[in-house]
Structures are given as C-alpha cells and as structure tokens.
Amino acid sequence: MALTITPSYFTNSTVKYLHEGLVSVSGTVVTPDSTTTVPSAGDVTYLCKIPDQAVIVDFEEDHTTLDTMTIDFGLASGTDNGDATYSSLIAAGSKATLNRRSVLNNSGGVKCSLSASDPNGFGILAAKIAGGSMTASVTINWHVIYRCDGDPLS
C-alpha cells in the first residue's frame, strides 16, 4: 500500500510568496524517518508548498540510496482522490545524478493552478517513488525556483 509521507518541516512551514521576483526554496528529506516503514513504489513524500498561480521556472534534485530506484517529481493535489502530476518536472529521475528540469526554456514554466474548491490554497511539490527495490532509506536533496507574478522570463 502506498504511503504519503508528510515531514514535520512541511506541516510547520508557510507558503513563501513574493509579489515580484524569484522565490527559491530548497531542502533535504530522508525517508524512512522514525514514523514510517521502508518506502516502496508509489509512496509520495511532500517537499514544499507552492502558492496558487505561481509559475515554477526551475527545479533540480539529487537522491542517494543503496538501492536501485527512480523517483518522479511534480505537483501533488494534497487529497487522496485529487489530480496529481507527479512527473511534470522530472520523470523517473535516477539516483546519484543531478536531475534537472529547466522548465523556463521548455514551455514558459509550470503553473500551479488550483480549483476554487481546493481546501489547501497551495500546491504541493512532491516526490513519488516510480520504481525499483527499497531496502534502505533514501536521501533527497531538492531546489525549486518559482515566480508569483506570472512572468517566467523577467
């Protein structure tokens, strides 16, 4: 059964929002932590909160583990039955590699767009284990840059 892992730093953080300019958020997460079992394919880890209507202009990550595994990175809906685009930034990123998706040069950025009925009011940057075997923990280092003024090129 797939788990959703919500680190305490995610739960206790606020959404970083600037009216103009770039916003940079980064972090490191190690799973399993003291409250979870060894991760398996399909497990999702929440990384940070992204404001509604923000445009992600760059994302990079590296992860390390003793196992052979790949991880998808993208946006989660925050609800069990909601839509999610887990691979919108990186699909099946390999371990021990700096995986980077420069969305600025691809499509003008990835917009975080929520429905009016979304209870959270923010999008969720998330990592989902895409495949491979897990017998040990995994460390994920990540960095995202987004804009809140809607213009990814300035």
Backbone as a printed PyTorch tensor [residue, N CA C, xyz], in Angstrom:
tensor([[[  0.8400,  -1.1830,   0.0000],
         [  0.0000,   0.0000,   0.0000],
         [  0.8830,   1.2440,   0.0000]],

        [[  0.5940,   2.1640,  -0.8620],
         [  1.3830,   3.3880,  -0.9830],
         [  1.1450,   4.2960,   0.2140]],

        [[  2.2200,   4.8840,   0.6810],
         [  2.1760,   5.8150,   1.8040],
         [  2.3110,   7.2410,   1.3080]],

        [[  1.7460,   8.1830,   2.0550],
         [  2.0290,   9.5930,   1.8420],
         [  2.8010,  10.0700,   3.0580]],

        [[  4.0440,  10.4890,   2.8330],
         [  4.9210,  10.8940,   3.9170],
         [  4.9180,  12.4180,   3.9800]],

        [[  4.5380,  12.9580,   5.1250],
         [  4.4610,  14.3990,   5.3150],
         [  5.4560,  14.7950,   6.4010]],

        [[  6.6550,  15.2380,   6.0150],
         [  7.6560,  15.6270,   7.0190],
         [  7.1670,  16.7860,   7.8760]],

        [[  7.6710,  16.8630,   9.1040],
         [  7.2350,  17.9210,  10.0170],
         [  7.5740,  19.3150,   9.4860]],

        [[  8.7050,  19.4510,   8.7670],
         [  9.0370,  20.7720,   8.2250],
         [  7.9990,  21.2160,   7.2040]],

        [[  7.3850,  20.2710,   6.4690],
         [  6.3340,  20.6130,   5.5100],
         [  5.0960,  21.0950,   6.2620]],

        [[  4.6860,  20.3410,   7.2570],
         [  3.4860,  20.6650,   8.0250],
         [  3.6160,  22.0170,   8.7170]],

        [[  4.8030,  22.3090,   9.2300],
         [  5.0010,  23.5190,  10.0250],
         [  5.4200,  24.7350,   9.2050]],

        [[  5.6020,  24.5900,   7.9080],
         [  6.0630,  25.7170,   7.0980],
         [  4.8970,  26.5090,   6.5140]],

        [[  5.1960,  27.7490,   6.1680],
         [  4.2110,  28.5750,   5.4810],
         [  4.5940,  28.6430,   4.0020]],

        [[  3.6820,  29.0860,   3.1860],
         [  3.9390,  29.2340,   1.7610],
         [  4.7870,  30.4730,   1.5500]],

        [[  5.9150,  30.3430,   0.8320],
         [  6.7540,  31.5030,   0.5160],
         [  6.1630,  32.2120,  -0.6950]],

        [[  5.8500,  33.4910,  -0.5330],
         [  5.1890,  34.2490,  -1.5910],
         [  5.7810,  35.6480,  -1.6680]],

        [[  6.2030,  36.0400,  -2.8570],
         [  6.6400,  37.4040,  -3.1330],
         [  5.8030,  37.9330,  -4.2940]],

        [[  5.4670,  39.1980,  -4.2550],
         [  4.6700,  39.7620,  -5.3430],
         [  5.4490,  39.7920,  -6.6470]],

        [[  6.7220,  40.1430,  -6.5950],
         [  7.5600,  40.1810,  -7.7900],
         [  8.8720,  39.4650,  -7.5150]],

        [[  9.4270,  38.8700,  -8.5630],
         [ 10.7410,  38.2580,  -8.4470],
         [ 10.7040,  36.7640,  -8.2120]],

        [[ 11.8870,  36.2080,  -8.1120],
         [ 12.0470,  34.7750,  -7.9460],
         [ 11.9950,  34.3830,  -6.4770]],

        [[ 11.3920,  33.2360,  -6.2210],
         [ 11.3580,  32.6540,  -4.8860],
         [ 12.1180,  31.3360,  -4.9640]],

        [[ 13.0580,  31.1340,  -4.0520],
         [ 13.8800,  29.9340,  -4.0340],
         [ 13.6150,  29.1650,  -2.7420]],

        [[ 13.3010,  27.8790,  -2.8750],
         [ 13.0650,  27.0250,  -1.7170],
         [ 13.8550,  25.7400,  -1.9380]],

        [[ 14.5570,  25.2810,  -0.9060],
         [ 15.3160,  24.0370,  -1.0300],
         [ 15.2520,  23.2660,   0.2700]],

        [[ 15.6380,  22.0050,   0.1880],
         [ 15.6190,  21.1950,   1.3960],
         [ 16.1980,  19.8140,   1.1640]],

        [[ 16.2800,  19.0730,   2.2450],
         [ 16.7300,  17.6880,   2.2320],
         [ 15.7470,  16.8810,   3.0640]],

        [[ 15.3530,  15.7490,   2.5400],
         [ 14.4670,  14.8620,   3.2890],
         [ 15.0450,  13.4560,   3.2370]],

        [[ 14.9770,  12.7680,   4.3650],
         [ 15.4370,  11.3890,   4.4500],
         [ 14.2400,  10.5240,   4.8170]],

        [[ 13.9720,   9.5010,   4.0300],
         [ 12.9170,   8.5610,   4.3670],
         [ 13.5150,   7.1610,   4.3630]],

        [[ 13.1630,   6.2690,   5.2310],
         [ 12.1160,   6.5000,   6.2310],
         [ 12.6220,   7.3260,   7.4010]],

        [[ 11.7010,   8.0210,   8.0390],
         [ 12.0330,   8.6880,   9.2890],
         [ 11.5530,   7.7810,  10.4260]],

        [[ 11.4760,   8.2850,  11.5980],
         [ 11.1380,   7.4380,  12.7390],
         [  9.7010,   6.9430,  12.7390]],

        [[  8.8530,   7.5120,  11.8650],
         [  7.4380,   7.1400,  11.9050],
         [  6.9950,   6.3080,  10.7070]],

        [[  7.8790,   6.0450,   9.7650],
         [  7.4570,   5.3250,   8.5720],
         [  8.2740,   4.0630,   8.3640]],

        [[  7.7600,   3.1910,   7.5290],
         [  8.4820,   1.9920,   7.1580],
         [  9.3310,   2.2820,   5.9260]],

        [[ 10.0780,   1.3030,   5.4840],
         [ 10.9020,   1.4800,   4.2870],
         [  9.9950,   1.8320,   3.1090]],

        [[ 10.3180,   2.8760,   2.3520],
         [  9.4690,   3.2880,   1.2320],
         [  9.3880,   2.2230,   0.1420]],

        [[  8.3050,   2.2720,  -0.6130],
         [  8.1360,   1.3550,  -1.7430],
         [  7.5400,   2.1250,  -2.9110]],

        [[  7.4940,   1.4850,  -4.0750],
         [  6.9630,   2.1360,  -5.2770],
         [  5.5570,   2.6710,  -5.0050]],

        [[  5.3290,   3.8950,  -5.4280],
         [  4.0320,   4.5390,  -5.2350],
         [  3.9830,   5.4660,  -4.0310]],

        [[  4.9390,   5.3530,  -3.1200],
         [  4.9590,   6.2370,  -1.9560],
         [  5.2580,   7.6680,  -2.3800]],

        [[  4.6170,   8.6180,  -1.7250],
         [  4.7540,  10.0370,  -2.0410],
         [  5.2900,  10.7670,  -0.8150]],

        [[  6.2670,  11.6490,  -1.0330],
         [  6.7900,  12.4960,   0.0330],
         [  6.5530,  13.9480,  -0.3580]],

        [[  5.8930,  14.7020,   0.5270],
         [  5.6680,  16.1250,   0.2860],
         [  6.9560,  16.8960,   0.5700]],

        [[  7.3320,  17.7970,  -0.3530],
         [  8.5730,  18.5500,  -0.2140],
         [  8.3430,  19.9920,   0.2150]],

        [[  7.4630,  20.7280,  -0.4840],
         [  7.1840,  22.1040,  -0.0640],
         [  5.8590,  22.5710,  -0.6470]],

        [[  5.4060,  23.7010,  -0.1250],
         [  4.1510,  24.3100,  -0.5570],
         [  4.4490,  25.3560,  -1.6250]],

        [[  3.6540,  25.3410,  -2.6970],
         [  3.7920,  26.2910,  -3.8020],
         [  2.5030,  27.1220,  -3.8730]],

        [[  2.5950,  28.4470,  -3.9100],
         [  1.3770,  29.2670,  -3.9480],
         [  0.5500,  29.0190,  -5.2100]],

        [[ -0.7520,  29.1420,  -5.0650],
         [ -1.6560,  29.0590,  -6.2090],
         [ -1.2680,  30.1280,  -7.2300]],

        [[ -1.2470,  29.7640,  -8.5020],
         [ -0.9230,  30.6220,  -9.6360],
         [  0.5720,  30.9130,  -9.7770]],

        [[  1.4230,  30.3560,  -8.9250],
         [  2.8710,  30.5140,  -9.0930],
         [  3.3180,  29.7350, -10.3260]],

        [[  4.4090,  30.1950, -10.9480],
         [  4.9640,  29.5400, -12.1180],
         [  6.3540,  29.0070, -11.7410]],

        [[  6.5060,  27.6890, -11.7800],
         [  7.7970,  27.0680, -11.4790],
         [  8.6910,  27.2380, -12.7000]],

        [[  9.8440,  27.8850, -12.5020],
         [ 10.7480,  28.1450, -13.6230],
         [ 11.9740,  27.2400, -13.6120]],

        [[ 12.2830,  26.6150, -12.4870],
         [ 13.4140,  25.6930, -12.4510],
         [ 13.2550,  24.7360, -11.2810]],

        [[ 13.7660,  23.5190, -11.4590],
         [ 13.7450,  22.5100, -10.4050],
         [ 14.9180,  21.5670, -10.6140]],

        [[ 15.5740,  21.2050,  -9.5240],
         [ 16.6490,  20.2210,  -9.5930],
         [ 16.6430,  19.3800,  -8.3300]],

        [[ 17.1630,  18.1700,  -8.4690],
         [ 17.2300,  17.2800,  -7.3210],
         [ 18.3350,  16.2620,  -7.5240]],

        [[ 18.8060,  15.7100,  -6.4240],
         [ 19.6300,  14.5070,  -6.4620],
         [ 19.2030,  13.6540,  -5.2850]],

        [[ 19.2220,  12.3620,  -5.4750],
         [ 18.8870,  11.4720,  -4.3710],
         [ 19.8630,  10.3160,  -4.3380]],

        [[ 20.0600,   9.8110,  -3.1520],
         [ 21.0210,   8.7360,  -2.9680],
         [ 20.4180,   7.6460,  -2.0980]],

        [[ 20.7180,   6.4360,  -2.4430],
         [ 20.2440,   5.2750,  -1.7040],
         [ 21.1190,   4.0910,  -2.0780]],

        [[ 21.0860,   3.0580,  -1.2870],
         [ 21.8280,   1.8410,  -1.6020],
         [ 21.1110,   1.0220,  -2.6700]],

        [[ 19.8540,   1.3300,  -2.9080],
         [ 19.0200,   0.5370,  -3.7970],
         [ 18.9590,   1.1100,  -5.2030]],

        [[ 18.4170,   0.3250,  -6.1170],
         [ 18.1550,   0.7940,  -7.4720],
         [ 16.7190,   1.2860,  -7.5120]],

        [[ 16.5440,   2.5870,  -7.7050],
         [ 15.1970,   3.1510,  -7.7090],
         [ 15.1710,   4.4280,  -8.5240]],

        [[ 13.9840,   4.7970,  -8.9690],
         [ 13.7770,   6.0550,  -9.6720],
         [ 12.6550,   6.8190,  -8.9660]],

        [[ 12.6960,   8.1470,  -9.0980],
         [ 11.7150,   8.9980,  -8.4280],
         [ 11.1450,  10.0010,  -9.4260]],

        [[  9.8210,  10.1720,  -9.3960],
         [  9.1290,  11.2200, -10.1490],
         [  9.0170,  12.4560,  -9.2630]],

        [[  9.1220,  13.6330,  -9.8760],
         [  8.9450,  14.8850,  -9.1410],
         [  7.9280,  15.7470,  -9.8780]],

        [[  7.0010,  16.3040,  -9.1370],
         [  5.9840,  17.1490,  -9.7340],
         [  5.0680,  17.7080,  -8.6700]],

        [[  3.8280,  17.9230,  -9.0420],
         [  2.8570,  18.5320,  -8.1410],
         [  1.8330,  17.5100,  -7.6860]],

        [[  1.5480,  17.5320,  -6.3900],
         [  0.5160,  16.6700,  -5.8100],
         [ -0.6820,  17.5350,  -5.4700]],

        [[ -1.8280,  16.9040,  -5.3930],
         [ -3.0490,  17.6610,  -5.1170],
         [ -3.2940,  17.8630,  -3.6330]],

        [[ -2.7290,  17.0120,  -2.7990],
         [ -2.9540,  17.1350,  -1.3710],
         [ -4.1810,  16.4160,  -0.8800]],

        [[ -4.9190,  15.7870,  -1.7980],
         [ -6.0740,  14.9890,  -1.3990],
         [ -5.9460,  13.5930,  -1.9880]],

        [[ -6.5440,  12.6140,  -1.3270],
         [ -6.4170,  11.2280,  -1.7630],
         [ -7.0010,  10.9860,  -3.1510]],

        [[ -8.0710,  11.6800,  -3.4850],
         [ -8.7500,  11.4410,  -4.7590],
         [ -8.5140,  12.5450,  -5.7840]],

        [[ -7.6410,  13.4790,  -5.4760],
         [ -7.4300,  14.6010,  -6.3840],
         [ -6.4670,  14.2810,  -7.4980]],

        [[ -6.4170,  15.1700,  -8.4710],
         [ -5.4810,  15.0100,  -9.5770],
         [ -4.0720,  15.3220,  -9.1040]],

        [[ -3.1080,  14.6410,  -9.7000],
         [ -1.7090,  14.8970,  -9.3910],
         [ -0.9010,  14.7260, -10.6660]],

        [[  0.1520,  15.5100, -10.7940],
         [  1.0520,  15.3980, -11.9370],
         [  2.4460,  15.1640, -11.3890]],

        [[  2.6430,  13.9850, -10.8430],
         [  3.8790,  13.6860, -10.1340],
         [  5.1110,  13.7770, -11.0210]],

        [[  4.9810,  13.5520, -12.3150],
         [  6.1570,  13.5630, -13.1780],
         [  6.2460,  14.8170, -14.0370]],

        [[  5.5490,  15.8880, -13.6650],
         [  5.5430,  17.0850, -14.5040],
         [  6.8950,  17.7910, -14.5340]],

        [[  7.7480,  17.5910, -13.5470],
         [  9.0590,  18.2310, -13.5300],
         [ 10.1700,  17.2610, -13.9210]],

        [[ 10.1910,  16.0870, -13.3030],
         [ 11.1720,  15.0520, -13.6310],
         [ 10.4660,  13.7130, -13.5880]],

        [[ 10.6180,  12.9260, -14.6400],
         [ 10.0460,  11.5850, -14.6830],
         [ 11.1630,  10.5610, -14.5080]],

        [[ 11.0030,   9.6890, -13.5370],
         [ 11.9260,   8.5790, -13.2840],
         [ 13.3770,   9.0420, -13.1710]],

        [[ 13.6160,  10.0210, -12.3120],
         [ 14.9740,  10.5100, -12.0880],
         [ 15.8500,   9.4500, -11.4550]],

        [[ 17.0620,   9.3010, -11.9600],
         [ 17.9880,   8.2770, -11.4870],
         [ 18.7230,   8.7260, -10.2370]],

        [[ 19.1510,   7.7400,  -9.4410],
         [ 19.9050,   8.0490,  -8.2280],
         [ 21.3290,   8.4800,  -8.5790]],

        [[ 21.9640,   9.1680,  -7.6380],
         [ 23.3490,   9.6060,  -7.7650],
         [ 23.5820,  10.4550,  -9.0170]],

        [[ 22.5700,  11.1900,  -9.4160],
         [ 22.6330,  12.0550, -10.5930],
         [ 21.9560,  13.3740, -10.2430]],

        [[ 22.5070,  14.4830, -10.7110],
         [ 21.8110,  15.7510, -10.5590],
         [ 20.7660,  15.8140, -11.6610]],

        [[ 19.5310,  15.5760, -11.2900],
         [ 18.4230,  15.5960, -12.2450],
         [ 17.8450,  17.0000, -12.2450]],

        [[ 17.8050,  17.6140, -13.4170],
         [ 17.3470,  18.9910, -13.5110],
         [ 16.3400,  19.1360, -14.6280]],

        [[ 15.3150,  19.8780, -14.3430],
         [ 14.3240,  20.2100, -15.3490],
         [ 14.2520,  21.7090, -15.4210]],

        [[ 14.7750,  22.2620, -16.4670],
         [ 14.7060,  23.7040, -16.6510],
         [ 13.4350,  24.0120, -17.4210]],

        [[ 12.3580,  24.1770, -16.6980],
         [ 11.0650,  24.3930, -17.3340],
         [ 10.9650,  25.7680, -17.9740]],

        [[ 11.8680,  26.6800, -17.6170],
         [ 11.8520,  28.0140, -18.2110],
         [ 12.0070,  27.9360, -19.7240]],

        [[ 12.9230,  27.1150, -20.1990],
         [ 13.1930,  27.0330, -21.6280],
         [ 12.3030,  26.0320, -22.3470]],

        [[ 11.4480,  25.3680, -21.6310],
         [ 10.6180,  24.3340, -22.2390],
         [  9.2520,  24.8670, -22.6320]],

        [[  8.5350,  25.4220, -21.6960],
         [  7.1640,  25.8230, -22.0010],
         [  6.7590,  27.1080, -21.2930]],

        [[  7.7240,  27.8910, -20.8600],
         [  7.3780,  29.1020, -20.1340],
         [  7.1260,  28.8510, -18.6650]],

        [[  7.3700,  27.6530, -18.2000],
         [  7.1710,  27.3220, -16.7920],
         [  5.9880,  26.4110, -16.5820]],

        [[  5.9030,  25.8830, -15.3830],
         [  4.7840,  25.0180, -14.9880],
         [  3.9510,  25.7960, -13.9860]],

        [[  2.7030,  26.0510, -14.3280],
         [  1.8370,  26.8520, -13.4650],
         [  1.1550,  25.9690, -12.4340]],

        [[  1.1770,  26.4160, -11.2020],
         [  0.4740,  25.7450, -10.1180],
         [ -0.9260,  26.3440, -10.0600]],

        [[ -1.8890,  25.6090, -10.5440],
         [ -3.2470,  26.1210, -10.6440],
         [ -4.1930,  25.2360,  -9.8470]],

        [[ -4.8620,  25.8230,  -8.8810],
         [ -5.7730,  25.0770,  -8.0160],
         [ -7.2150,  25.3970,  -8.3570]],

        [[ -8.0950,  24.4640,  -8.0550],
         [ -9.5190,  24.7300,  -8.2330],
         [ -9.9960,  25.6280,  -7.0920]],

        [[-11.0910,  26.3050,  -7.3150],
         [-11.6270,  27.2120,  -6.2990],
         [-12.0420,  26.4620,  -5.0450]],

        [[-12.3120,  25.1600,  -5.1800],
         [-12.7600,  24.3780,  -4.0280],
         [-11.6180,  23.6910,  -3.2890]],

        [[-10.3730,  23.9020,  -3.7200],
         [ -9.2370,  23.2510,  -3.0620],
         [ -9.1420,  23.7430,  -1.6210]],

        [[ -9.1130,  22.8120,  -0.6550],
         [ -9.1190,  23.2340,   0.7510],
         [ -7.7830,  23.7900,   1.2320]],

        [[ -6.6850,  23.5020,   0.5170],
         [ -5.3700,  23.9120,   0.9950],
         [ -5.0050,  25.3390,   0.6450]],

        [[ -5.3210,  25.7710,  -0.5780],
         [ -4.9260,  27.0950,  -1.0280],
         [ -3.4890,  27.1570,  -1.5180]],

        [[ -2.8370,  26.0110,  -1.6420],
         [ -1.4800,  25.9460,  -2.1630],
         [ -1.2810,  24.6080,  -2.8540]],

        [[ -0.3390,  24.5980,  -3.7940],
         [  0.0440,  23.3500,  -4.4280],
         [  1.1430,  22.6820,  -3.6250]],

        [[  1.4130,  21.4340,  -3.9240],
         [  2.4050,  20.6760,  -3.1690],
         [  3.4420,  20.1020,  -4.1190]],

        [[  4.7000,  20.5200,  -3.9500],
         [  5.7970,  19.8970,  -4.6620],
         [  6.0450,  18.5550,  -3.9870]],

        [[  6.0700,  17.4910,  -4.7820],
         [  6.1520,  16.1570,  -4.1980],
         [  7.0930,  15.2470,  -4.9680]],

        [[  7.5710,  14.2270,  -4.2770],
         [  8.4020,  13.1760,  -4.8650],
         [  7.6440,  11.8610,  -4.7350]],

        [[  7.5910,  11.0990,  -5.8220],
         [  6.8960,   9.8110,  -5.8050],
         [  7.8590,   8.7330,  -6.2940]],

        [[  8.0160,   7.6930,  -5.5180],
         [  8.8950,   6.6030,  -5.9260],
         [  8.2490,   5.9130,  -7.1250]],

        [[  8.9610,   5.9780,  -8.2690],
         [  8.3990,   5.4590,  -9.5220],
         [  8.6310,   3.9660,  -9.6730]],

        [[  9.7490,   3.4840,  -9.1800],
         [ 10.0210,   2.0630,  -9.3150],
         [ 11.3470,   1.6890,  -8.6960]],

        [[ 11.5960,   0.3960,  -8.6420],
         [ 12.8340,  -0.1210,  -8.0760],
         [ 12.5760,  -0.7950,  -6.7530]],

        [[ 13.6330,  -1.3050,  -6.1690],
         [ 13.5140,  -2.0030,  -4.8930],
         [ 14.0340,  -1.1260,  -3.7750]],

        [[ 13.3930,  -1.1960,  -2.6340],
         [ 13.7900,  -0.3910,  -1.4830],
         [ 14.0340,  -1.2880,  -0.2890]],

        [[ 15.2640,  -1.2890,   0.1920],
         [ 15.5910,  -1.9880,   1.4290],
         [ 16.2190,  -1.0520,   2.4350]],

        [[ 16.5070,   0.1730,   2.0160],
         [ 17.1630,   1.1400,   2.8920],
         [ 16.5400,   2.5110,   2.6970]],

        [[ 17.0190,   3.4760,   3.4340],
         [ 16.4850,   4.8270,   3.3350],
         [ 16.9830,   5.5090,   2.0670]],

        [[ 16.3170,   6.5890,   1.7270],
         [ 16.7150,   7.4110,   0.5920],
         [ 16.8090,   8.8590,   1.0680]],

        [[ 17.8490,   9.5600,   0.6260],
         [ 18.0300,  10.9760,   0.9320],
         [ 17.7860,  11.7700,  -0.3450]],

        [[ 16.8720,  12.7390,  -0.2650],
         [ 16.5270,  13.5700,  -1.4210],
         [ 16.9270,  15.0100,  -1.1140]],

        [[ 17.7850,  15.5760,  -1.9600],
         [ 18.1440,  16.9970,  -1.8980],
         [ 17.4470,  17.6830,  -3.0710]],

        [[ 16.7150,  18.7570,  -2.8190],
         [ 15.9300,  19.3780,  -3.8770],
         [ 16.0000,  20.9050,  -3.7840]],

        [[ 15.6920,  21.5490,  -4.9160],
         [ 15.7060,  23.0060,  -5.0100],
         [ 14.7030,  23.4190,  -6.0820]],

        [[ 13.8060,  24.3040,  -5.7570],
         [ 12.8130,  24.7930,  -6.7120],
         [ 12.8650,  26.3210,  -6.7410]],

        [[ 12.6620,  26.8900,  -7.9280],
         [ 12.5700,  28.3370,  -8.1060],
         [ 11.2420,  28.6320,  -8.8030]],

        [[ 10.4740,  29.5570,  -8.2390],
         [  9.2020,  29.9270,  -8.8570],
         [  8.9680,  31.4230,  -8.7400]],

        [[  8.0190,  31.8930,  -9.5450],
         [  7.6010,  33.2930,  -9.5480],
         [  6.1260,  33.3560,  -9.1770]],

        [[  5.7420,  34.4320,  -8.5400],
         [  4.3370,  34.6130,  -8.1880],
         [  3.6710,  35.7070,  -9.0040]],

        [[  4.4430,  36.3730,  -9.8780],
         [  3.8550,  37.4520, -10.6790],
         [  3.4720,  36.9780, -12.0750]],

        [[  3.6410,  35.6930, -12.3500],
         [  3.1670,  35.1210, -13.6050],
         [  4.0760,  35.2940, -14.8020]],

        [[  5.1810,  35.9950, -14.6630],
         [  6.0610,  36.2260, -15.8020],
         [  7.3650,  35.4540, -15.6190]],

        [[  7.5220,  34.2810, -16.2470],
         [  8.7130,  33.4650, -16.0210],
         [  9.9740,  34.0140, -16.6800]],

        [[  9.8620,  35.0140, -17.5490],
         [ 11.0250,  35.4570, -18.3160],
         [ 11.6720,  36.7300, -17.7920]],

        [[ 11.0890,  37.3790, -16.8170],
         [ 11.6970,  38.6300, -16.3520],
         [ 12.3050,  38.4730, -14.9970]]])
